[in-house]
């Protein structure tokens, strides 16, 4: 349900269907003659936005920067055509057709005092200003409009004495709410901006451990062996040979020596190892999706009628878009 305070947030802003698809932009808001509360919003549809389609706001809600209605786009576009410039009011019959199309009951069907189609309410509005049913509101400053309405006579307000009643907080017709005076459309598109963030990709550590390997080394090893030497008796050694008994047993011992390898290890520093971080730059292609608005036109001339989505440059060169 949309309130009067939310009217400026609706008019001139997009209207989306129940699937989130844009139907068009809100052009006017129609208020209940008796309660002064919003009941209908007109949506600009068509290639140039020159069609206005009525959508009930009873179950609509504001979402971020747009109005969301519980109907799909095709249903809204297929609503009955109503002449929105005929006095700024919906007739009782027109409103009944719209209620029937959207599968809704008029508030007057159940005796609700706020019914836009109630006979007593519409008759009062018609008697005061010559119009009945729903009235259009403008999206300008609501407080400013009430002040202006209070300072005018019923004929100057264009709706009879009902305007003064409404400005004072009572029932009666009100002015139209228009938020779009320019018929031009703004085409926008998204641009992709890629930023980089620094995050941890991994860790590198230095780890020292001990391993055992077999090594070989050849070294010289010395040992002693006994070799017998025999020499004849000569005048020089005869005295030594005749010492001792003539015939006897004797024994002489010689100590032999040899070298054995003895293995020992010593710690010897060989090198210094450290980690150095280097930064490398590589080109990486990233993919994303951006949305672009296209503006299509359906020209009235059958010989040149076409639906196209010209680019900005094409639009400037094409005389049809000047």
C-alpha positions in Angstrom: 0.0 0.0 0.0 1.4 3.4 -1.0 0.8 6.4 1.2 0.5 10.1 0.2 3.9 10.7 1.7 5.5 8.2 -0.7 4.0 9.8 -3.8 7.2 11.8 -4.7 9.2 8.5 -4.4 6.9 6.8 -6.9 6.2 9.4 -9.6 9.0 9.7 -12.1 10.6 6.5 -10.9 10.7 3.0 -12.5 7.9 0.5 -12.1 8.8 -3.2 -12.0 6.6 -6.2 -12.4 6.4 -9.3 -10.1 9.4 -10.8 -11.9 11.6 -7.8 -11.4 11.3 -6.6 -15.0 10.9 -2.9 -15.7 7.5 -2.0 -17.1 8.0 1.7 -17.5 8.1 4.9 -15.4 5.4 6.1 -13.1 3.7 9.2 -14.6 0.7 10.1 -12.5 -0.9 9.0 -9.2 -4.7 8.7 -8.9 -6.1 9.3 -5.4 -9.4 8.2 -3.9 -11.8 11.1 -3.9 -13.1 10.3 -0.5 -10.0 9.2 1.5 -7.3 11.1 -0.5 -5.1 8.0 -0.5 -3.3 6.7 -3.6 -5.3 4.0 -5.5 -3.9 3.9 -9.0 -0.6 4.7 -10.7 -0.2 5.3 -14.4 2.9 3.8 -16.1 4.4 5.2 -19.3 4.8 2.3 -21.7 5.5 2.0 -25.5 8.6 2.9 -27.4 8.4 6.6 -26.7 6.5 6.3 -23.4 3.5 7.9 -24.9 1.0 5.3 -23.5 -0.2 5.4 -19.9 -1.5 2.2 -18.3 -3.3 2.1 -15.0 -1.9 -0.2 -12.3 -3.5 -0.6 -8.8 -1.2 0.4 -5.9 -3.2 -1.4 -3.2 -0.6 -4.3 -3.1 2.3 -2.3 -4.5 5.4 -1.7 -2.5 8.5 0.6 -2.7 11.7 -1.4 -3.2 15.0 0.6 -3.3 14.5 3.2 -6.1 11.5 1.7 -7.8 7.9 0.6 -7.3 7.1 -3.1 -7.5 3.6 -4.3 -8.4 2.3 -7.9 -8.1 1.5 -8.2 -11.8 3.6 -9.3 -14.8 4.6 -6.9 -17.6 2.3 -8.3 -20.2 -0.8 -8.1 -17.9 -0.1 -4.4 -17.2 0.4 -3.6 -20.9 -2.9 -5.3 -21.7 -4.9 -3.2 -19.2 -8.0 -1.4 -20.6 -7.1 2.0 -22.2 -8.4 5.0 -20.3 -8.2 8.6 -21.5 -6.1 10.1 -18.7 -6.6 13.7 -20.0 -10.4 13.8 -19.6 -10.7 16.1 -16.6 -8.1 14.4 -14.5 -10.6 11.9 -13.1 -11.5 8.2 -13.6 -15.2 7.6 -14.1 -17.0 5.0 -12.0 -17.4 2.8 -15.1 -13.7 3.1 -16.1 -12.6 2.2 -12.6 -14.9 -0.8 -12.5 -13.4 -2.1 -15.8 -9.9 -1.7 -14.3 -10.9 -3.5 -11.1 -12.4 -6.3 -13.0 -9.4 -6.6 -15.3 -7.0 -7.0 -12.3 -9.3 -9.3 -10.5 -10.0 -6.9 -7.6 -13.1 -5.7 -5.9 -13.9 -2.1 -5.7 -13.6 -0.8 -2.2 -17.3 0.3 -2.4 -18.5 -3.2 -3.0 -18.1 -4.0 0.7 -19.4 -0.7 2.0 -15.9 0.8 2.8 -16.2 4.5 3.4 -12.9 4.9 1.4 -14.3 3.4 -1.8 -13.3 5.3 -4.9 -16.3 3.8 -6.7 -18.9 4.3 -4.0 -21.9 6.1 -5.3 -22.1 8.6 -2.5 -18.5 9.5 -2.7 -18.3 9.9 -6.4 -21.6 11.8 -6.5 -20.3 14.3 -4.0 -17.2 14.8 -6.1 -19.2 15.2 -9.2 -21.5 17.7 -7.7 -18.6 19.8 -6.4 -16.4 19.8 -9.4 -18.2 18.1 -12.2 -16.0 14.9 -12.1 -16.3 11.6 -10.3 -14.2 8.6 -9.3 -10.4 8.9 -9.0 -8.4 12.1 -9.3 -4.9 12.8 -10.5 -2.2 14.2 -8.2 1.0 16.0 -9.1 4.4 15.0 -7.6 5.4 18.4 -6.6 5.6 19.5 -3.0 2.4 18.4 -1.4 2.4 21.0 1.3 2.9 23.8 -1.3 0.0 22.5 -3.3 -2.4 22.5 -0.3 -1.4 26.1 0.5 -2.1 27.1 -3.1 -5.4 25.3 -3.1 -6.5 27.0 0.1 -5.8 30.4 -1.4 -7.9 29.7 -4.5 -11.6 29.6 -5.0 -13.3 26.4 -6.1 -13.5 27.5 -9.8 -9.8 28.6 -9.8 -8.7 25.2 -8.4 -10.5 23.7 -11.4 -12.4 21.2 -9.2 -15.0 23.3 -7.5 -15.5 23.6 -3.8 -14.1 20.1 -3.3 -10.6 21.5 -3.6 -11.0 23.7 -0.6 -12.4 20.8 1.4 -9.5 18.7 0.4 -6.9 21.4 1.2 -8.5 21.7 4.7 -8.1 17.9 5.2 -11.6 16.9 4.1 -12.8 14.9 1.2 -12.8 16.3 -2.4 -10.8 16.2 -5.6 -7.1 17.1 -5.8 -4.5 18.1 -8.4 -2.6 15.8 -10.7 0.8 14.4 -9.7 3.2 14.6 -12.5 6.9 13.8 -12.1 8.0 13.7 -15.7 7.8 16.9 -17.8 10.5 15.9 -20.2 9.7 13.2 -22.8 13.3 12.4 -23.4 14.7 9.1 -22.1 18.1 8.6 -20.4 20.0 5.6 -21.6 22.5 4.2 -19.1 24.8 1.3 -19.0 27.1 -0.3 -16.5 30.9 -0.2 -16.8 33.1 -2.8 -15.4 35.8 -1.7 -13.0 38.3 -4.3 -11.8 40.2 -3.9 -8.6 42.8 -6.2 -7.1 43.0 -7.3 -3.5 46.1 -8.8 -1.8 45.6 -12.0 -0.1 47.7 -15.0 1.2 48.5 -17.4 -1.6 50.7 -19.8 0.3 53.7 -20.1 2.7 57.3 -20.9 2.1 59.6 -22.2 4.9 63.3 -23.1 5.2 63.7 -26.5 6.9 67.1 -28.0 7.8 67.4 -31.7 8.4 70.2 -34.2 8.7 70.7 -37.0 6.2 73.4 -39.7 6.3 75.3 -40.8 3.2 78.1 -43.3 2.6 81.4 -41.7 1.6 84.7 -43.3 0.6 88.3 -42.1 1.0 91.6 -43.8 0.1 94.5 -43.3 2.5 97.9 -44.9 2.9 98.3 -47.5 5.7 101.7 -48.8 6.8 102.5 -52.1 8.5 105.7 -54.0 9.3 106.7 -57.4 8.0 109.7 -59.7 8.8 112.2 -60.5 6.1 115.1 -62.9 6.8 118.6 -61.8 5.8 121.5 -64.2 5.7 125.2 -63.1 5.7 128.3 -65.2 5.6 130.8 -65.2 8.5 133.6 -62.8 7.9 136.5 -61.6 9.9 134.4 -58.6 10.8 131.5 -60.6 12.3 133.3 -63.7 13.5 133.6 -62.5 17.1 129.9 -61.9 17.3 129.2 -65.3 15.8 131.3 -67.2 18.4 129.7 -65.6 21.4 127.6 -68.0 23.4 127.6 -71.8 23.7 128.7 -73.8 20.8 125.5 -75.9 20.3 122.3 -74.7 22.0 118.7 -73.6 21.5 117.9 -69.9 21.4 114.9 -67.6 20.6 114.8 -64.0 19.4 111.6 -61.9 19.2 110.9 -58.9 16.9 107.9 -56.6 17.5 106.0 -55.8 14.3 103.8 -52.7 13.9 101.0 -51.6 11.5 98.7 -48.6 11.1 94.9 -48.8 11.4 92.4 -46.1 10.1 90.6 -44.2 12.7 87.5 -42.3 11.5 86.6 -39.0 13.1 84.1 -36.2 11.8 84.4 -32.5 12.2 81.6 -29.9 11.4 82.7 -27.6 8.6 80.4 -24.6 7.5 79.8 -24.8 3.7 77.2 -22.2 2.7 74.5 -19.7 3.9 70.9 -20.2 2.6 68.1 -17.6 2.8 64.7 -16.9 1.1 64.2 -13.7 -0.9 60.6 -12.7 -2.0 60.4 -11.5 -5.6 57.3 -9.9 -7.2 56.4 -10.8 -10.7 53.6 -9.1 -12.8 51.6 -11.1 -15.2 48.6 -10.1 -17.5 45.4 -11.9 -16.6 42.1 -11.5 -18.4 39.0 -11.3 -16.3 35.4 -11.7 -17.4 32.3 -10.0 -16.1 28.8 -9.0 -17.1 27.5 -5.5 -17.5 24.0 -4.4 -18.3 23.2 -1.8 -21.0 19.9 0.0 -21.7 18.7 0.1 -25.3 16.2 2.6 -26.6 14.1 1.3 -29.4 11.8 3.2 -31.7 8.8 2.2 -33.8 8.3 4.8 -36.4 4.8 5.5 -37.7 5.8 5.6 -41.4 5.2 2.0 -42.6 7.9 2.4 -45.3 10.6 3.3 -42.7 9.2 1.6 -39.6 11.7 -0.5 -37.9 12.7 -1.4 -34.4 16.3 -0.7 -33.7 18.7 0.1 -30.9 21.0 2.8 -32.3 24.2 3.6 -30.6 25.0 7.1 -29.4 26.9 7.9 -32.5 24.3 6.4 -34.8 21.6 8.4 -33.1 23.4 11.7 -33.8 23.8 10.9 -37.5 20.3 9.6 -38.1 17.9 12.4 -38.9 15.0 10.4 -37.4 16.6 10.9 -33.9 17.2 14.6 -34.2 
